[in-house]
Amino acid sequence: MFADDFETEAFGVNGFYTASDFIILADRFDLIPARRDRILAAFAQSDRLNQVMALVRSSFLSREAQEAYLTICSDRRKALAIPL
């Protein structure tokens, strides 16, 4: 995620990106904290996951592919909720 091969402590511990990694990235981009928080909150909203689920369920993916995709989406949403 970082151009200079920088690895956060959270990534080293968890093996995947969490909210704290995106906070560090936002800080590197000099995003205003309020804007950063709004962006992260938008990804964590349950209605977003419901929208994704509806789109995936109406897609032409096989049932197995739909389940795999939804599992990935759910896991990534949970990762965004992991605090610093």
N, C-alpha and C positions, 0 to 999 in steps of 0.2 A: 504494500500500500504506500510505502514511503520510498521516494526516489533514491535516497542515499543509503538504502538497506538498513535503516534505523528500525530497531525492533523494540516495542514497548515491553514493559515488565508484564503487563496483563496478557499480551500475546504469547510471551515466553511461558507463562504459567498455564494458560488455557489452551493454547494451540489454535485459537481462532480470534477474530476481532470482536471487541466488545465496545460498549458505549465509550469507555475511557479512551480507547484507541481513536475513535472518531473525534473526541474532544481535543485530543492532542493534535490531530490533523487539522481541525478547524482553527486551533490556535496558531499553527504554522501558516495557515492562510490568512491570519489576522481577521477572522470573522468576529463580529461583535457577539459576545456571549449570549445575548438574548436571541439573536438570529440562529446561532448554533443550536440552542436549546429547542427552538421552534422546529427546526429541521429534524432533529433527533426525535422529538415528540410525535411528529407527523408519521414517522416510520413505525412507531410503537403503538399507534392507535388501533384498537380492535376492529373498527369499521374498515380500515385499510385491508386488514387480513381477510375480513369477510368479502370485500370486493375481489381480492385475489382468488379466494376460494371459489366464488361464483364464476369468475372468468375461466379458471382451470377446469371446473366441473362442466362447463359448456364447451370446452375445447374438443378437438379431435384426437387428443392424446388417449392412449390406452388407459384403462383403469389403473394398471400398475404404475404407469408413468405419472398419472395424476397424483396418486398417493405419494410417490417419491418426491415429486415437485412440492407438494403441500407440506411434506415433512421437512424439506429443506427450508421452505419459507417460514415455517413455525420455529425451527431451530434458530434461524437467523434473527427472527424477531425477539426470541428469548435472549439471545446474545446481546442485543442492543439494550436490554433491560438490566444487564449485569453492571453494577455500579463500579466506581473507581476502586 
